Amino acid sequence: MTVSNITTTHPAFFLLVGIPGLEHLHVWISIPFCFACTLALLGNCTLLFIIQADAALHEPMYLFLAMLAAIDLVLSSTTLPKMLAIFWFRDREISFYGCLVQMFFLHSFSIMESAVLLAMAFDRYVAICKPLHYTTVLTGPLITKIGMAAVARAVTLMTPLPFLLKGFHYCRGPVIAHCYCEHMAVVRLACGDTRFNSIYGIAVAMFIVVLDLLFVILSYIFILRAVLQLASQEARYKAFGTCVSHIGTILAFYTPVVISSVMHRVAGQVAPHVHILLANFYLLFPPMINPIIYGVKTKQIRDHVLSLFRRKNV
């Protein structure tokens, strides 16, 4: 295969390296990746099936959980198939427009996931701090508007990026040192003034992470205050127990983001493959672990899963 002669504003395709420096281990690395992908697909599809099938679960908390599961399915299916193709078949080629589409879906749905986690924090806040108003506040139309707002915010923030990248001349070759088309990995191949892309990417990331996480923390400050004001210890434990799954999901989503940010600040001391592995962990871990967290900690979902297994064994 020969690399296209880049005489136009952009190459016909890019070449994804995979994990730089660990190419000889790609087959072995693919094993946990494939396992994580399988768990993510099975777990999130099971969640969606259970929530859709049981009318008793058509409550705000479970509707937000269904949104989260759908987003995780898209994130997994956007990146994992191409990663496994690189690891198993050395199929490194991705078309220029295919790369832009993958990047758009990847970043857009990550932003949507952050918004849904914030909505779930709001759900827990209303359920614990304003329990008498729960059904009147979190109505079906409001949940729909929250979902539409999450989509609109993500699409609005990410739509400029493909058009900006399309306008660059790529004189640094078509090789992307990554497993998938991440915004800054593509920008590094472009010539000309890319400062706006860099600043815009950082500004969006900071805006999403800082703003959403700030409101999540504020919600839990109010929740903690309300829980501590309950009379009995049993009531406190029960109230806070409803938040455990959501807290686990938040930690699964935001912890890799914080670690990645710290690692980039000491980039000179860290091998490139460490950054790539961490980025892959950020993509793979939340979709894999979220169904497990909610399946184990949420009684209604756990009972449904157990009943499905009982039917198969009968």
N, C-alpha and C positions, 0 to 999 in steps of 0.2 A: 504493500500500500504506500503510495506516495502522497506527500502533503501538498495540498493545493497551493498554487502560486497566488499569494495574497496581493492582488492588484486592485481589488475593489475596497470599499470602505470596511468590509468585514470578511472573514474567511467563510468558506462554505461549511466548515465543521470545526469543532474543537476535539482535542484528544484528552480524555480524563486519565490521569496517571494512576489513580487509586490512592494508595497510601505510600507516599514517597519514602524510599529507603527500606520498605518492607515488602517490596514486590514479590520476593521469593517466598513470603509467608502468606500470600493472598488466599491460597486454597484453605489453609488452616484458619485464617482470620474469618473466612466466610462461614465457618461452622457456627460460631456464636451469633453472627449476623443473621444467618438463616433461621436459627432457633428463635431469636428475638422477633424477626419478621413474622414467623408462624404464630407465635404467642400473641403478637399485636393484632393480627388479622382475626384469629379465632376469638380472642377475648373481646375485642370491640364489636365484632359481628354478633357475638352472643349477647352482649349488653344491649345492642340495638334491637335484637329479636325479642328479648325479654321485656324491654320497656314498651315496645310496640304492641306486643301480644296481650299484656295485662293492663286493663283500663285503670286498675287501682294505682298503677305507677305513672299515670299521666298527671303528675304533680310537678310544680316548678323545679324542685331539686332534681328529679329524674329527667325532666325535659332538658335541663342544662347539661346533665350527664350524657344524654343522647347526643347533644350538640358536640360535646367534647369527644365522644367516641367516633362520631362522623369525621371530625377534624383529624383525629389521630389516624384514621383509616386513609385519608387523603395524603397525609404527611408520609405514612409508611409506603404507600403505593407510588408516590412521586419519586422517591429516591432509591428504595431498596432494590427494585428489579434491575436498574442500571448498575448499581453497585455489585450485585451478584453476577451480572454479565461480565463485568470487569474482572472480578475475582476468579470466575470459573472458566470463561471463554476468551479472556483478554480482549473483549469487545469494547475498546476504549473510545470509539468514535461516537460523537453526538453532533447532530446538525446545529448550526448557529441558532436557528429559530427554536429548535427543540431545547437548546440550552437556555434560551431566554424564557421559554414557557416553564421549564422546570424551576428556574430561579424565581419566577413570579409566583408560582403555586407554593413553593417552599417557604418563602418569606411571608406571603399573604396569610397562609394558614397558620404559621407560627404566631403572627399578630392576632389572628382570630382566637387562637387557643388562649393567649394571654387575656383577651377580652372576656372569654367565657369563664375563666378562672375568677376574674373580678366579679362577674355576674353571680357566680356561685357563692362568693364571699358576701355579696349583698343579700342573697337568699338566706344564708345562715344568720346574718345580722337581723333581718326582719323576723325570721322564725324564732329567734331567742330574745331579741330586745323588744319586738312589737308583735308578740304571738297572736293577740286578738285581732290584729289587722292583716295577718298574713295572707288570707284568701282574698281580701279586698285590695291589697297592694299588688301582689304578684298575680295578676290576672293573665289569662291567655293572650289578649292583645298586647299587654306590656311585654310579656316574654317574647312574642313575635317581633316587637319593635327592638328589643335588646339584641336579638339575633341578627336582625337586619342592620342595626347600627354597627355591630361587630364586623359584619361583612363589608359594609360601606367604608368604615374606617380603614380596614386592611387594603381594600382595592384602591381607595383614594391615595393612600400613602405609597403603594407599590407600583401603581400604573406608570408613573414617570420613568422608572428605572429601565425597562426594556427599550423605551424610545431614546433615552440618553445613551445607552450602550450601543444601540443600532447606529448612532451617528459617529462613533469613534472609528479611527483607522487602527487596525491591529497589526503593528509592525514587530511585535515581540514574539511572534510565532503562535501556533494554535494549541500549545500544550498547557493544560490547566493542572496544577499540582494539587489535585483534590479528587474526592470520590464523586462529587456532584457539582453542579453549577451554582456556586455561591457568589453573591454580588461582588465582593472585593477581590475574589480570586479571578474573576473575569476582568475587572477594572485594571488589574496589574498587567494585563497583556496589552492594554490600549496605549496609544501614543497621544500626545497632545496634553492639554490641561484637564486633568481628571480631579482637580481639587473639589469641585462642586459635588461630584459623586461621592467622594470620600466623606466630605462634611455632611452631606445629606444622609448617607448611610449611618454615620455615627449619631447624628441628631435624631433620626427615627428610632434607632435602637435605644438610645437614652430616654427619649420621650415615652416609648412604650413601657420599657422595664421600670423606669423610675416612677412614672405616673401610676401605672396599674399596681405596682407593688406597694406604693405609698397608700393607695386607697384600700388595698387588701389588709395592710397592717392596721390602718385606722379602723376598719371594720372589726378586726379581732380585738383591738383595744376596747371598743364598746361592748363586744361580746363578752370579753373577760370580766369587765366591770359588772355587766348584768348577771353573769354566772356567779360571781362572788357575793352578790347581794341576795341570792337564793337562800332560803332558810335552812334546808337540810343538805347534808353532804351527798345523799343519794340523788337529790334533784340536781345538784351541781354536776355530779358525775354523769348523769343521764344527758343533761343539756350539752355539756362539752363533748360528750361521746359522739354526738351527731356531727361534730366538726372534724373528728379525727381523720376521716377519709379525705376531706377537702384539704386539710393541712398537709397530709402525705402527698397529695397530688401537686400542691404548690411547691413543696420541697423538691419533688421529682423534676418539676419544670424549671424552677429558678436557680437551684443549686448549681447545675452545670453551666448556666449563664454566668453566674458570679465567678466560678472557678475559671472559666474560659477568659473572662475579662482580666483576672489576675495573671493568668498565664501569658496573655498578650503583652502585659506590662513588663514581663521579664523574658520577652521573646528571645533575646540574645543568649539566654542560658538554657533554653529548652529546644530539643530537636524538633524539626518540622513535623515528623510523623506523630509526635505527641499532640500537637494542635489538631491534626486531622482526626486522630482517634477520639479526642475529646469532643470535636464537632459531631462526629458520628454517634458518640454516646448521647449527646444532647438530643439528637434526632430519634434514636432508637429506644432510649430508656423510658421516657414518659408514655409513648403509645403502648409499650409492653407492660409497664407496671400499673398504669391507671386501672385497667379492668381487674387486676389482681387485688389492688387496694379496695376498690368498691365491692368486689365479689366477696372478700373476706369480712369486711367491716360493716356492710349493709345487709341487715337481716333479710329484707324482702328479696333482694337479688340473690343472696346465698340460698334461701329456701327454694327459689325458682330453679337455680342451677342443680341443686340436689334432687329436686323432683324430676328434672329431665333425665338425670342418670338413673333414677329409680324406674322410670318408664322403660328405659332401654334394657334394664336388667330383668324386667318382668317377662 
